[in-house]
């Protein structure tokens, strides 16, 4: 697996794209010895958290974190990518500038991990 950061732009909230995301998350949660790490950008987004907990995931292999602001989300994502404990880190992010993209790709390289940055069309 080549460490890389991909981006996915959704037209609404993650739970509104469940037909697209559920199969991907299910596959990723059963795919490896390491964790699938999900990082939510908004602690108050209880509907997305509830949706994730009700998805067909191997919850023994999934870590879910949430943060309170964009900088905290980016830093948490960078640390999760670099740690080497996850095979994939999925973050719900806002706009991702080239500086942060470089930091996240470097962290993914260090942790031998792949990343997926999900954002809503409103901020794309």
Secondary structure as the mmCIF struct_conf table of DSSP 4:
data_model
#
loop_
_struct_conf.conf_type_id
_struct_conf.id
_struct_conf.beg_label_comp_id
_struct_conf.beg_label_asym_id
_struct_conf.beg_label_seq_id
_struct_conf.end_label_comp_id
_struct_conf.end_label_asym_id
_struct_conf.end_label_seq_id
STRN STRN1 UNK A 5 UNK A 10
BEND BEND1 UNK A 11 UNK A 12
HELX_RH_3T_P HELX_RH_3T_P1 UNK A 14 UNK A 17
HELX_RH_AL_P HELX_RH_AL_P1 UNK A 18 UNK A 29
TURN_TY1_P TURN_TY1_P1 UNK A 30 UNK A 30
BEND BEND2 UNK A 31 UNK A 31
BEND BEND3 UNK A 33 UNK A 34
STRN STRN2 UNK A 35 UNK A 40
BEND BEND4 UNK A 41 UNK A 41
TURN_TY1_P TURN_TY1_P2 UNK A 43 UNK A 44
HELX_RH_AL_P HELX_RH_AL_P2 UNK A 46 UNK A 54
BEND BEND5 UNK A 55 UNK A 56
HELX_RH_3T_P HELX_RH_3T_P2 UNK A 59 UNK A 61
STRN STRN3 UNK A 62 UNK A 66
BEND BEND6 UNK A 68 UNK A 69
HELX_RH_AL_P HELX_RH_AL_P3 UNK A 70 UNK A 83
BEND BEND7 UNK A 84 UNK A 85
STRN STRN4 UNK A 86 UNK A 92
BEND BEND8 UNK A 94 UNK A 94
HELX_RH_AL_P HELX_RH_AL_P4 UNK A 98 UNK A 111
TURN_TY1_P TURN_TY1_P3 UNK A 112 UNK A 112
STRN STRN5 UNK A 114 UNK A 120
HELX_RH_3T_P HELX_RH_3T_P3 UNK A 121 UNK A 123
#
